[in-house]
Amino acid sequence: MADDFLLIRPMALDDCDRVSEIRVRGWQYAYRGLMPQPFLDGLSVQRDAERRRARFRDGEDGVTDLVAVRGGEIVGWAAHGPYRDGEVHTGDAELYAIYLDPAHVGTGAGRRLLETVLQQCARHARVYLWVLKGNTRARRFYELAGFRADGAEEPYEVDGVPVPEVRYVKDRDLTSA
């Protein structure tokens, strides 16, 4: 499955069900062993899709949702927009989420989605993201793309279990943009 046949496009309302399936299955795949299994097992594609459709219809301020399509099937999803924390310069961007159908992990789809996000964020001095501290696979992925942990951590808890997040940043070279 070469990523040569991968199309990255804006998400449409009709994509919400598949994007929710990818998000929920992505959580269940990526966070197994990092979050309580009953929590992961209880995630609902239907509930997620209902929330996603409502947010999509209402228009999330400044949020861009992208999907990766291979062979007519959506295989990945990413969302980005303005950085959401007041402590950081308001002109910065944030990668809110990037998830793949677990069957497409390692095919280049995630890399292409991230490259597209970074191209769309090219006018921002920095791009931030938050990742679970214990998610070594994702951390390696971001580090290979030029992100680095900046020392910021957030406590995060799922069903009483601490699953802290760390912040990553990629400084942009705006002189060549």
MODELLER restraints for C-alpha pairs under 7 A, 6 or more apart:
rsr = mdl.restraints
at = mdl.atoms
rsr.add(forms.Gaussian(group=physical.xy_distance, feature=features.Distance(at['CA:1:A'], at['CA:107:A']), mean=6.18, stdev=0.5))
rsr.add(forms.Gaussian(group=physical.xy_distance, feature=features.Distance(at['CA:2:A'], at['CA:107:A']), mean=6.58, stdev=0.5))
rsr.add(forms.Gaussian(group=physical.xy_distance, feature=features.Distance(at['CA:3:A'], at['CA:107:A']), mean=6.59, stdev=0.5))
rsr.add(forms.Gaussian(group=physical.xy_distance, feature=features.Distance(at['CA:3:A'], at['CA:108:A']), mean=5.50, stdev=0.5))
rsr.add(forms.Gaussian(group=physical.xy_distance, feature=features.Distance(at['CA:3:A'], at['CA:109:A']), mean=6.16, stdev=0.5))
rsr.add(forms.Gaussian(group=physical.xy_distance, feature=features.Distance(at['CA:5:A'], at['CA:70:A']), mean=6.14, stdev=0.5))
rsr.add(forms.Gaussian(group=physical.xy_distance, feature=features.Distance(at['CA:6:A'], at['CA:68:A']), mean=6.49, stdev=0.5))
rsr.add(forms.Gaussian(group=physical.xy_distance, feature=features.Distance(at['CA:6:A'], at['CA:69:A']), mean=5.65, stdev=0.5))
rsr.add(forms.Gaussian(group=physical.xy_distance, feature=features.Distance(at['CA:6:A'], at['CA:70:A']), mean=4.84, stdev=0.5))
rsr.add(forms.Gaussian(group=physical.xy_distance, feature=features.Distance(at['CA:7:A'], at['CA:68:A']), mean=5.63, stdev=0.5))
rsr.add(forms.Gaussian(group=physical.xy_distance, feature=features.Distance(at['CA:7:A'], at['CA:69:A']), mean=5.02, stdev=0.5))
rsr.add(forms.Gaussian(group=physical.xy_distance, feature=features.Distance(at['CA:7:A'], at['CA:70:A']), mean=6.42, stdev=0.5))
rsr.add(forms.Gaussian(group=physical.xy_distance, feature=features.Distance(at['CA:8:A'], at['CA:66:A']), mean=6.64, stdev=0.5))
rsr.add(forms.Gaussian(group=physical.xy_distance, feature=features.Distance(at['CA:8:A'], at['CA:67:A']), mean=5.67, stdev=0.5))
rsr.add(forms.Gaussian(group=physical.xy_distance, feature=features.Distance(at['CA:8:A'], at['CA:68:A']), mean=4.54, stdev=0.5))
rsr.add(forms.Gaussian(group=physical.xy_distance, feature=features.Distance(at['CA:8:A'], at['CA:69:A']), mean=6.29, stdev=0.5))
rsr.add(forms.Gaussian(group=physical.xy_distance, feature=features.Distance(at['CA:8:A'], at['CA:113:A']), mean=6.80, stdev=0.5))
rsr.add(forms.Gaussian(group=physical.xy_distance, feature=features.Distance(at['CA:9:A'], at['CA:66:A']), mean=5.58, stdev=0.5))
rsr.add(forms.Gaussian(group=physical.xy_distance, feature=features.Distance(at['CA:9:A'], at['CA:67:A']), mean=5.58, stdev=0.5))
rsr.add(forms.Gaussian(group=physical.xy_distance, feature=features.Distance(at['CA:9:A'], at['CA:68:A']), mean=6.65, stdev=0.5))
rsr.add(forms.Gaussian(group=physical.xy_distance, feature=features.Distance(at['CA:10:A'], at['CA:65:A']), mean=5.96, stdev=0.5))
rsr.add(forms.Gaussian(group=physical.xy_distance, feature=features.Distance(at['CA:10:A'], at['CA:66:A']), mean=4.46, stdev=0.5))
rsr.add(forms.Gaussian(group=physical.xy_distance, feature=features.Distance(at['CA:10:A'], at['CA:67:A']), mean=6.16, stdev=0.5))
rsr.add(forms.Gaussian(group=physical.xy_distance, feature=features.Distance(at['CA:11:A'], at['CA:65:A']), mean=5.39, stdev=0.5))
rsr.add(forms.Gaussian(group=physical.xy_distance, feature=features.Distance(at['CA:11:A'], at['CA:66:A']), mean=4.97, stdev=0.5))
rsr.add(forms.Gaussian(group=physical.xy_distance, feature=features.Distance(at['CA:11:A'], at['CA:67:A']), mean=5.52, stdev=0.5))
rsr.add(forms.Gaussian(group=physical.xy_distance, feature=features.Distance(at['CA:13:A'], at['CA:53:A']), mean=6.55, stdev=0.5))
rsr.add(forms.Gaussian(group=physical.xy_distance, feature=features.Distance(at['CA:13:A'], at['CA:56:A']), mean=6.66, stdev=0.5))
rsr.add(forms.Gaussian(group=physical.xy_distance, feature=features.Distance(at['CA:16:A'], at['CA:49:A']), mean=5.68, stdev=0.5))
rsr.add(forms.Gaussian(group=physical.xy_distance, feature=features.Distance(at['CA:16:A'], at['CA:52:A']), mean=6.25, stdev=0.5))
rsr.add(forms.Gaussian(group=physical.xy_distance, feature=features.Distance(at['CA:16:A'], at['CA:53:A']), mean=6.08, stdev=0.5))
rsr.add(forms.Gaussian(group=physical.xy_distance, feature=features.Distance(at['CA:17:A'], at['CA:49:A']), mean=5.24, stdev=0.5))
rsr.add(forms.Gaussian(group=physical.xy_distance, feature=features.Distance(at['CA:18:A'], at['CA:74:A']), mean=6.95, stdev=0.5))
rsr.add(forms.Gaussian(group=physical.xy_distance, feature=features.Distance(at['CA:19:A'], at['CA:77:A']), mean=6.33, stdev=0.5))
rsr.add(forms.Gaussian(group=physical.xy_distance, feature=features.Distance(at['CA:20:A'], at['CA:45:A']), mean=5.50, stdev=0.5))
rsr.add(forms.Gaussian(group=physical.xy_distance, feature=features.Distance(at['CA:20:A'], at['CA:48:A']), mean=5.69, stdev=0.5))
rsr.add(forms.Gaussian(group=physical.xy_distance, feature=features.Distance(at['CA:20:A'], at['CA:49:A']), mean=5.21, stdev=0.5))
rsr.add(forms.Gaussian(group=physical.xy_distance, feature=features.Distance(at['CA:21:A'], at['CA:45:A']), mean=5.30, stdev=0.5))
rsr.add(forms.Gaussian(group=physical.xy_distance, feature=features.Distance(at['CA:22:A'], at['CA:76:A']), mean=6.74, stdev=0.5))
rsr.add(forms.Gaussian(group=physical.xy_distance, feature=features.Distance(at['CA:22:A'], at['CA:99:A']), mean=6.58, stdev=0.5))
rsr.add(forms.Gaussian(group=physical.xy_distance, feature=features.Distance(at['CA:22:A'], at['CA:100:A']), mean=6.04, stdev=0.5))
rsr.add(forms.Gaussian(group=physical.xy_distance, feature=features.Distance(at['CA:22:A'], at['CA:101:A']), mean=5.10, stdev=0.5))
rsr.add(forms.Gaussian(group=physical.xy_distance, feature=features.Distance(at['CA:23:A'], at['CA:99:A']), mean=5.91, stdev=0.5))
rsr.add(forms.Gaussian(group=physical.xy_distance, feature=features.Distance(at['CA:24:A'], at['CA:43:A']), mean=6.41, stdev=0.5))
rsr.add(forms.Gaussian(group=physical.xy_distance, feature=features.Distance(at['CA:24:A'], at['CA:45:A']), mean=6.07, stdev=0.5))
rsr.add(forms.Gaussian(group=physical.xy_distance, feature=features.Distance(at['CA:25:A'], at['CA:101:A']), mean=6.86, stdev=0.5))
rsr.add(forms.Gaussian(group=physical.xy_distance, feature=features.Distance(at['CA:26:A'], at['CA:99:A']), mean=5.73, stdev=0.5))
rsr.add(forms.Gaussian(group=physical.xy_distance, feature=features.Distance(at['CA:26:A'], at['CA:100:A']), mean=6.13, stdev=0.5))
rsr.add(forms.Gaussian(group=physical.xy_distance, feature=features.Distance(at['CA:26:A'], at['CA:101:A']), mean=6.22, stdev=0.5))
rsr.add(forms.Gaussian(group=physical.xy_distance, feature=features.Distance(at['CA:26:A'], at['CA:102:A']), mean=6.23, stdev=0.5))
rsr.add(forms.Gaussian(group=physical.xy_distance, feature=features.Distance(at['CA:28:A'], at['CA:40:A']), mean=5.49, stdev=0.5))
rsr.add(forms.Gaussian(group=physical.xy_distance, feature=features.Distance(at['CA:29:A'], at['CA:102:A']), mean=6.64, stdev=0.5))
rsr.add(forms.Gaussian(group=physical.xy_distance, feature=features.Distance(at['CA:34:A'], at['CA:134:A']), mean=6.71, stdev=0.5))
rsr.add(forms.Gaussian(group=physical.xy_distance, feature=features.Distance(at['CA:34:A'], at['CA:163:A']), mean=6.92, stdev=0.5))
rsr.add(forms.Gaussian(group=physical.xy_distance, feature=features.Distance(at['CA:35:A'], at['CA:158:A']), mean=6.63, stdev=0.5))
rsr.add(forms.Gaussian(group=physical.xy_distance, feature=features.Distance(at['CA:35:A'], at['CA:163:A']), mean=6.89, stdev=0.5))
rsr.add(forms.Gaussian(group=physical.xy_distance, feature=features.Distance(at['CA:62:A'], at['CA:81:A']), mean=5.44, stdev=0.5))
rsr.add(forms.Gaussian(group=physical.xy_distance, feature=features.Distance(at['CA:62:A'], at['CA:82:A']), mean=6.52, stdev=0.5))
rsr.add(forms.Gaussian(group=physical.xy_distance, feature=features.Distance(at['CA:63:A'], at['CA:79:A']), mean=6.67, stdev=0.5))
rsr.add(forms.Gaussian(group=physical.xy_distance, feature=features.Distance(at['CA:63:A'], at['CA:80:A']), mean=5.65, stdev=0.5))
rsr.add(forms.Gaussian(group=physical.xy_distance, feature=features.Distance(at['CA:63:A'], at['CA:81:A']), mean=4.58, stdev=0.5))
rsr.add(forms.Gaussian(group=physical.xy_distance, feature=features.Distance(at['CA:64:A'], at['CA:79:A']), mean=5.49, stdev=0.5))
rsr.add(forms.Gaussian(group=physical.xy_distance, feature=features.Distance(at['CA:64:A'], at['CA:80:A']), mean=5.36, stdev=0.5))
rsr.add(forms.Gaussian(group=physical.xy_distance, feature=features.Distance(at['CA:64:A'], at['CA:81:A']), mean=6.07, stdev=0.5))
rsr.add(forms.Gaussian(group=physical.xy_distance, feature=features.Distance(at['CA:65:A'], at['CA:78:A']), mean=5.80, stdev=0.5))
rsr.add(forms.Gaussian(group=physical.xy_distance, feature=features.Distance(at['CA:65:A'], at['CA:79:A']), mean=4.39, stdev=0.5))
rsr.add(forms.Gaussian(group=physical.xy_distance, feature=features.Distance(at['CA:65:A'], at['CA:80:A']), mean=6.73, stdev=0.5))
rsr.add(forms.Gaussian(group=physical.xy_distance, feature=features.Distance(at['CA:66:A'], at['CA:77:A']), mean=5.63, stdev=0.5))
rsr.add(forms.Gaussian(group=physical.xy_distance, feature=features.Distance(at['CA:66:A'], at['CA:78:A']), mean=5.23, stdev=0.5))
rsr.add(forms.Gaussian(group=physical.xy_distance, feature=features.Distance(at['CA:66:A'], at['CA:79:A']), mean=6.25, stdev=0.5))
rsr.add(forms.Gaussian(group=physical.xy_distance, feature=features.Distance(at['CA:67:A'], at['CA:74:A']), mean=6.42, stdev=0.5))
rsr.add(forms.Gaussian(group=physical.xy_distance, feature=features.Distance(at['CA:67:A'], at['CA:76:A']), mean=5.54, stdev=0.5))
rsr.add(forms.Gaussian(group=physical.xy_distance, feature=features.Distance(at['CA:67:A'], at['CA:77:A']), mean=4.41, stdev=0.5))
rsr.add(forms.Gaussian(group=physical.xy_distance, feature=features.Distance(at['CA:67:A'], at['CA:78:A']), mean=6.47, stdev=0.5))
rsr.add(forms.Gaussian(group=physical.xy_distance, feature=features.Distance(at['CA:68:A'], at['CA:74:A']), mean=5.65, stdev=0.5))
rsr.add(forms.Gaussian(group=physical.xy_distance, feature=features.Distance(at['CA:68:A'], at['CA:75:A']), mean=5.63, stdev=0.5))
rsr.add(forms.Gaussian(group=physical.xy_distance, feature=features.Distance(at['CA:68:A'], at['CA:76:A']), mean=4.83, stdev=0.5))
rsr.add(forms.Gaussian(group=physical.xy_distance, feature=features.Distance(at['CA:68:A'], at['CA:77:A']), mean=6.18, stdev=0.5))
rsr.add(forms.Gaussian(group=physical.xy_distance, feature=features.Distance(at['CA:68:A'], at['CA:109:A']), mean=6.76, stdev=0.5))
rsr.add(forms.Gaussian(group=physical.xy_distance, feature=features.Distance(at['CA:68:A'], at['CA:113:A']), mean=6.68, stdev=0.5))
rsr.add(forms.Gaussian(group=physical.xy_distance, feature=features.Distance(at['CA:69:A'], at['CA:75:A']), mean=5.70, stdev=0.5))
rsr.add(forms.Gaussian(group=physical.xy_distance, feature=features.Distance(at['CA:75:A'], at['CA:100:A']), mean=5.82, stdev=0.5))
rsr.add(forms.Gaussian(group=physical.xy_distance, feature=features.Distance(at['CA:75:A'], at['CA:101:A']), mean=5.30, stdev=0.5))
rsr.add(forms.Gaussian(group=physical.xy_distance, feature=features.Distance(at['CA:75:A'], at['CA:104:A']), mean=6.61, stdev=0.5))
rsr.add(forms.Gaussian(group=physical.xy_distance, feature=features.Distance(at['CA:76:A'], at['CA:99:A']), mean=5.67, stdev=0.5))
rsr.add(forms.Gaussian(group=physical.xy_distance, feature=features.Distance(at['CA:76:A'], at['CA:100:A']), mean=4.14, stdev=0.5))
rsr.add(forms.Gaussian(group=physical.xy_distance, feature=features.Distance(at['CA:76:A'], at['CA:101:A']), mean=6.01, stdev=0.5))
rsr.add(forms.Gaussian(group=physical.xy_distance, feature=features.Distance(at['CA:76:A'], at['CA:109:A']), mean=6.96, stdev=0.5))
rsr.add(forms.Gaussian(group=physical.xy_distance, feature=features.Distance(at['CA:77:A'], at['CA:98:A']), mean=5.66, stdev=0.5))
rsr.add(forms.Gaussian(group=physical.xy_distance, feature=features.Distance(at['CA:77:A'], at['CA:99:A']), mean=5.47, stdev=0.5))
rsr.add(forms.Gaussian(group=physical.xy_distance, feature=features.Distance(at['CA:77:A'], at['CA:100:A']), mean=6.46, stdev=0.5))
rsr.add(forms.Gaussian(group=physical.xy_distance, feature=features.Distance(at['CA:78:A'], at['CA:97:A']), mean=5.29, stdev=0.5))
rsr.add(forms.Gaussian(group=physical.xy_distance, feature=features.Distance(at['CA:78:A'], at['CA:98:A']), mean=4.13, stdev=0.5))
rsr.add(forms.Gaussian(group=physical.xy_distance, feature=features.Distance(at['CA:78:A'], at['CA:99:A']), mean=6.47, stdev=0.5))
rsr.add(forms.Gaussian(group=physical.xy_distance, feature=features.Distance(at['CA:78:A'], at['CA:113:A']), mean=6.71, stdev=0.5))
rsr.add(forms.Gaussian(group=physical.xy_distance, feature=features.Distance(at['CA:79:A'], at['CA:95:A']), mean=6.18, stdev=0.5))
rsr.add(forms.Gaussian(group=physical.xy_distance, feature=features.Distance(at['CA:79:A'], at['CA:96:A']), mean=5.40, stdev=0.5))
rsr.add(forms.Gaussian(group=physical.xy_distance, feature=features.Distance(at['CA:79:A'], at['CA:97:A']), mean=5.24, stdev=0.5))
rsr.add(forms.Gaussian(group=physical.xy_distance, feature=features.Distance(at['CA:79:A'], at['CA:98:A']), mean=6.59, stdev=0.5))
rsr.add(forms.Gaussian(group=physical.xy_distance, feature=features.Distance(at['CA:80:A'], at['CA:94:A']), mean=5.58, stdev=0.5))
rsr.add(forms.Gaussian(group=physical.xy_distance, feature=features.Distance(at['CA:80:A'], at['CA:95:A']), mean=4.40, stdev=0.5))
rsr.add(forms.Gaussian(group=physical.xy_distance, feature=features.Distance(at['CA:80:A'], at['CA:96:A']), mean=5.19, stdev=0.5))
rsr.add(forms.Gaussian(group=physical.xy_distance, feature=features.Distance(at['CA:80:A'], at['CA:117:A']), mean=6.97, stdev=0.5))
rsr.add(forms.Gaussian(group=physical.xy_distance, feature=features.Distance(at['CA:81:A'], at['CA:93:A']), mean=5.57, stdev=0.5))
rsr.add(forms.Gaussian(group=physical.xy_distance, feature=features.Distance(at['CA:81:A'], at['CA:94:A']), mean=5.55, stdev=0.5))
rsr.add(forms.Gaussian(group=physical.xy_distance, feature=features.Distance(at['CA:81:A'], at['CA:95:A']), mean=6.79, stdev=0.5))
rsr.add(forms.Gaussian(group=physical.xy_distance, feature=features.Distance(at['CA:82:A'], at['CA:92:A']), mean=6.16, stdev=0.5))
rsr.add(forms.Gaussian(group=physical.xy_distance, feature=features.Distance(at['CA:82:A'], at['CA:93:A']), mean=4.43, stdev=0.5))
rsr.add(forms.Gaussian(group=physical.xy_distance, feature=features.Distance(at['CA:82:A'], at['CA:94:A']), mean=5.71, stdev=0.5))
rsr.add(forms.Gaussian(group=physical.xy_distance, feature=features.Distance(at['CA:83:A'], at['CA:90:A']), mean=6.75, stdev=0.5))
rsr.add(forms.Gaussian(group=physical.xy_distance, feature=features.Distance(at['CA:83:A'], at['CA:92:A']), mean=5.52, stdev=0.5))
rsr.add(forms.Gaussian(group=physical.xy_distance, feature=features.Distance(at['CA:83:A'], at['CA:93:A']), mean=4.64, stdev=0.5))
rsr.add(forms.Gaussian(group=physical.xy_distance, feature=features.Distance(at['CA:83:A'], at['CA:94:A']), mean=4.66, stdev=0.5))
rsr.add(forms.Gaussian(group=physical.xy_distance, feature=features.Distance(at['CA:91:A'], at['CA:124:A']), mean=6.21, stdev=0.5))
rsr.add(forms.Gaussian(group=physical.xy_distance, feature=features.Distance(at['CA:92:A'], at['CA:124:A']), mean=5.33, stdev=0.5))
rsr.add(forms.Gaussian(group=physical.xy_distance, feature=features.Distance(at['CA:92:A'], at['CA:125:A']), mean=6.08, stdev=0.5))
rsr.add(forms.Gaussian(group=physical.xy_distance, feature=features.Distance(at['CA:92:A'], at['CA:126:A']), mean=5.21, stdev=0.5))
rsr.add(forms.Gaussian(group=physical.xy_distance, feature=features.Distance(at['CA:92:A'], at['CA:127:A']), mean=6.02, stdev=0.5))
rsr.add(forms.Gaussian(group=physical.xy_distance, feature=features.Distance(at['CA:93:A'], at['CA:121:A']), mean=6.59, stdev=0.5))
rsr.add(forms.Gaussian(group=physical.xy_distance, feature=features.Distance(at['CA:93:A'], at['CA:124:A']), mean=6.20, stdev=0.5))
rsr.add(forms.Gaussian(group=physical.xy_distance, feature=features.Distance(at['CA:93:A'], at['CA:126:A']), mean=6.29, stdev=0.5))
rsr.add(forms.Gaussian(group=physical.xy_distance, feature=features.Distance(at['CA:93:A'], at['CA:127:A']), mean=4.68, stdev=0.5))
rsr.add(forms.Gaussian(group=physical.xy_distance, feature=features.Distance(at['CA:93:A'], at['CA:128:A']), mean=6.23, stdev=0.5))
rsr.add(forms.Gaussian(group=physical.xy_distance, feature=features.Distance(at['CA:94:A'], at['CA:127:A']), mean=5.20, stdev=0.5))
rsr.add(forms.Gaussian(group=physical.xy_distance, feature=features.Distance(at['CA:94:A'], at['CA:128:A']), mean=4.56, stdev=0.5))
rsr.add(forms.Gaussian(group=physical.xy_distance, feature=features.Distance(at['CA:94:A'], at['CA:129:A']), mean=5.50, stdev=0.5))
rsr.add(forms.Gaussian(group=physical.xy_distance, feature=features.Distance(at['CA:95:A'], at['CA:127:A']), mean=6.97, stdev=0.5))
rsr.add(forms.Gaussian(group=physical.xy_distance, feature=features.Distance(at['CA:95:A'], at['CA:128:A']), mean=6.22, stdev=0.5))
rsr.add(forms.Gaussian(group=physical.xy_distance, feature=features.Distance(at['CA:95:A'], at['CA:129:A']), mean=5.11, stdev=0.5))
rsr.add(forms.Gaussian(group=physical.xy_distance, feature=features.Distance(at['CA:96:A'], at['CA:129:A']), mean=6.39, stdev=0.5))
rsr.add(forms.Gaussian(group=physical.xy_distance, feature=features.Distance(at['CA:100:A'], at['CA:110:A']), mean=6.70, stdev=0.5))
rsr.add(forms.Gaussian(group=physical.xy_distance, feature=features.Distance(at['CA:122:A'], at['CA:177:A']), mean=6.86, stdev=0.5))
rsr.add(forms.Gaussian(group=physical.xy_distance, feature=features.Distance(at['CA:125:A'], at['CA:171:A']), mean=6.04, stdev=0.5))
rsr.add(forms.Gaussian(group=physical.xy_distance, feature=features.Distance(at['CA:125:A'], at['CA:172:A']), mean=5.08, stdev=0.5))
rsr.add(forms.Gaussian(group=physical.xy_distance, feature=features.Distance(at['CA:125:A'], at['CA:174:A']), mean=6.61, stdev=0.5))
rsr.add(forms.Gaussian(group=physical.xy_distance, feature=features.Distance(at['CA:126:A'], at['CA:169:A']), mean=6.57, stdev=0.5))
rsr.add(forms.Gaussian(group=physical.xy_distance, feature=features.Distance(at['CA:126:A'], at['CA:170:A']), mean=5.60, stdev=0.5))
rsr.add(forms.Gaussian(group=physical.xy_distance, feature=features.Distance(at['CA:126:A'], at['CA:171:A']), mean=4.54, stdev=0.5))
rsr.add(forms.Gaussian(group=physical.xy_distance, feature=features.Distance(at['CA:126:A'], at['CA:172:A']), mean=5.52, stdev=0.5))
rsr.add(forms.Gaussian(group=physical.xy_distance, feature=features.Distance(at['CA:127:A'], at['CA:169:A']), mean=5.59, stdev=0.5))
rsr.add(forms.Gaussian(group=physical.xy_distance, feature=features.Distance(at['CA:127:A'], at['CA:170:A']), mean=5.24, stdev=0.5))
rsr.add(forms.Gaussian(group=physical.xy_distance, feature=features.Distance(at['CA:127:A'], at['CA:171:A']), mean=6.65, stdev=0.5))
rsr.add(forms.Gaussian(group=physical.xy_distance, feature=features.Distance(at['CA:128:A'], at['CA:167:A']), mean=6.88, stdev=0.5))
rsr.add(forms.Gaussian(group=physical.xy_distance, feature=features.Distance(at['CA:128:A'], at['CA:168:A']), mean=5.59, stdev=0.5))
rsr.add(forms.Gaussian(group=physical.xy_distance, feature=features.Distance(at['CA:128:A'], at['CA:169:A']), mean=4.42, stdev=0.5))
rsr.add(forms.Gaussian(group=physical.xy_distance, feature=features.Distance(at['CA:128:A'], at['CA:170:A']), mean=6.52, stdev=0.5))
rsr.add(forms.Gaussian(group=physical.xy_distance, feature=features.Distance(at['CA:129:A'], at['CA:167:A']), mean=5.75, stdev=0.5))
rsr.add(forms.Gaussian(group=physical.xy_distance, feature=features.Distance(at['CA:129:A'], at['CA:168:A']), mean=5.31, stdev=0.5))
rsr.add(forms.Gaussian(group=physical.xy_distance, feature=features.Distance(at['CA:129:A'], at['CA:169:A']), mean=6.55, stdev=0.5))
rsr.add(forms.Gaussian(group=physical.xy_distance, feature=features.Distance(at['CA:130:A'], at['CA:165:A']), mean=6.04, stdev=0.5))
rsr.add(forms.Gaussian(group=physical.xy_distance, feature=features.Distance(at['CA:130:A'], at['CA:166:A']), mean=5.62, stdev=0.5))
rsr.add(forms.Gaussian(group=physical.xy_distance, feature=features.Distance(at['CA:130:A'], at['CA:167:A']), mean=4.54, stdev=0.5))
rsr.add(forms.Gaussian(group=physical.xy_distance, feature=features.Distance(at['CA:130:A'], at['CA:168:A']), mean=6.19, stdev=0.5))
rsr.add(forms.Gaussian(group=physical.xy_distance, feature=features.Distance(at['CA:131:A'], at['CA:165:A']), mean=5.23, stdev=0.5))
rsr.add(forms.Gaussian(group=physical.xy_distance, feature=features.Distance(at['CA:131:A'], at['CA:166:A']), mean=5.56, stdev=0.5))
rsr.add(forms.Gaussian(group=physical.xy_distance, feature=features.Distance(at['CA:131:A'], at['CA:167:A']), mean=6.51, stdev=0.5))
rsr.add(forms.Gaussian(group=physical.xy_distance, feature=features.Distance(at['CA:132:A'], at['CA:163:A']), mean=6.53, stdev=0.5))
rsr.add(forms.Gaussian(group=physical.xy_distance, feature=features.Distance(at['CA:132:A'], at['CA:164:A']), mean=5.90, stdev=0.5))
rsr.add(forms.Gaussian(group=physical.xy_distance, feature=features.Distance(at['CA:132:A'], at['CA:165:A']), mean=4.22, stdev=0.5))
rsr.add(forms.Gaussian(group=physical.xy_distance, feature=features.Distance(at['CA:132:A'], at['CA:166:A']), mean=6.25, stdev=0.5))
rsr.add(forms.Gaussian(group=physical.xy_distance, feature=features.Distance(at['CA:133:A'], at['CA:164:A']), mean=5.72, stdev=0.5))
rsr.add(forms.Gaussian(group=physical.xy_distance, feature=features.Distance(at['CA:133:A'], at['CA:165:A']), mean=4.97, stdev=0.5))
rsr.add(forms.Gaussian(group=physical.xy_distance, feature=features.Distance(at['CA:133:A'], at['CA:166:A']), mean=5.50, stdev=0.5))
rsr.add(forms.Gaussian(group=physical.xy_distance, feature=features.Distance(at['CA:146:A'], at['CA:170:A']), mean=6.19, stdev=0.5))
rsr.add(forms.Gaussian(group=physical.xy_distance, feature=features.Distance(at['CA:147:A'], at['CA:168:A']), mean=5.88, stdev=0.5))
rsr.add(forms.Gaussian(group=physical.xy_distance, feature=features.Distance(at['CA:147:A'], at['CA:169:A']), mean=5.21, stdev=0.5))
rsr.add(forms.Gaussian(group=physical.xy_distance, feature=features.Distance(at['CA:147:A'], at['CA:170:A']), mean=4.52, stdev=0.5))
rsr.add(forms.Gaussian(group=physical.xy_distance, feature=features.Distance(at['CA:148:A'], at['CA:168:A']), mean=5.13, stdev=0.5))
rsr.add(forms.Gaussian(group=physical.xy_distance, feature=features.Distance(at['CA:148:A'], at['CA:169:A']), mean=5.51, stdev=0.5))
rsr.add(forms.Gaussian(group=physical.xy_distance, feature=features.Distance(at['CA:148:A'], at['CA:170:A']), mean=6.55, stdev=0.5))
rsr.add(forms.Gaussian(group=physical.xy_distance, feature=features.Distance(at['CA:149:A'], at['CA:166:A']), mean=6.85, stdev=0.5))
rsr.add(forms.Gaussian(group=physical.xy_distance, feature=features.Distance(at['CA:149:A'], at['CA:167:A']), mean=5.73, stdev=0.5))
rsr.add(forms.Gaussian(group=physical.xy_distance, feature=features.Distance(at['CA:149:A'], at['CA:168:A']), mean=4.23, stdev=0.5))
rsr.add(forms.Gaussian(group=physical.xy_distance, feature=features.Distance(at['CA:149:A'], at['CA:169:A']), mean=6.42, stdev=0.5))
rsr.add(forms.Gaussian(group=physical.xy_distance, feature=features.Distance(at['CA:150:A'], at['CA:167:A']), mean=6.18, stdev=0.5))
rsr.add(forms.Gaussian(group=physical.xy_distance, feature=features.Distance(at['CA:150:A'], at['CA:168:A']), mean=5.74, stdev=0.5))
rsr.add(forms.Gaussian(group=physical.xy_distance, feature=features.Distance(at['CA:150:A'], at['CA:169:A']), mean=6.47, stdev=0.5))
rsr.add(forms.Gaussian(group=physical.xy_distance, feature=features.Distance(at['CA:151:A'], at['CA:167:A']), mean=6.93, stdev=0.5))
rsr.add(forms.Gaussian(group=physical.xy_distance, feature=features.Distance(at['CA:152:A'], at['CA:166:A']), mean=5.89, stdev=0.5))
rsr.add(forms.Gaussian(group=physical.xy_distance, feature=features.Distance(at['CA:152:A'], at['CA:167:A']), mean=5.41, stdev=0.5))
rsr.add(forms.Gaussian(group=physical.xy_distance, feature=features.Distance(at['CA:153:A'], at['CA:164:A']), mean=6.90, stdev=0.5))
rsr.add(forms.Gaussian(group=physical.xy_distance, feature=features.Distance(at['CA:153:A'], at['CA:165:A']), mean=5.62, stdev=0.5))
rsr.add(forms.Gaussian(group=physical.xy_distance, feature=features.Distance(at['CA:153:A'], at['CA:166:A']), mean=4.44, stdev=0.5))
rsr.add(forms.Gaussian(group=physical.xy_distance, feature=features.Distance(at['CA:153:A'], at['CA:167:A']), mean=6.16, stdev=0.5))
rsr.add(forms.Gaussian(group=physical.xy_distance, feature=features.Distance(at['CA:154:A'], at['CA:164:A']), mean=5.75, stdev=0.5))
rsr.add(forms.Gaussian(group=physical.xy_distance, feature=features.Distance(at['CA:154:A'], at['CA:165:A']), mean=5.18, stdev=0.5))
rsr.add(forms.Gaussian(group=physical.xy_distance, feature=features.Distance(at['CA:154:A'], at['CA:166:A']), mean=6.40, stdev=0.5))
rsr.add(forms.Gaussian(group=physical.xy_distance, feature=features.Distance(at['CA:155:A'], at['CA:164:A']), mean=4.61, stdev=0.5))
rsr.add(forms.Gaussian(group=physical.xy_distance, feature=features.Distance(at['CA:155:A'], at['CA:165:A']), mean=6.44, stdev=0.5))
rsr.add(forms.Gaussian(group=physical.xy_distance, feature=features.Distance(at['CA:156:A'], at['CA:162:A']), mean=5.85, stdev=0.5))
rsr.add(forms.Gaussian(group=physical.xy_distance, feature=features.Distance(at['CA:156:A'], at['CA:163:A']), mean=5.25, stdev=0.5))
rsr.add(forms.Gaussian(group=physical.xy_distance, feature=features.Distance(at['CA:156:A'], at['CA:164:A']), mean=4.81, stdev=0.5))
rsr.add(forms.Gaussian(group=physical.xy_distance, feature=features.Distance(at['CA:156:A'], at['CA:165:A']), mean=6.56, stdev=0.5))
rsr.add(forms.Gaussian(group=physical.xy_distance, feature=features.Distance(at['CA:157:A'], at['CA:163:A']), mean=5.48, stdev=0.5))
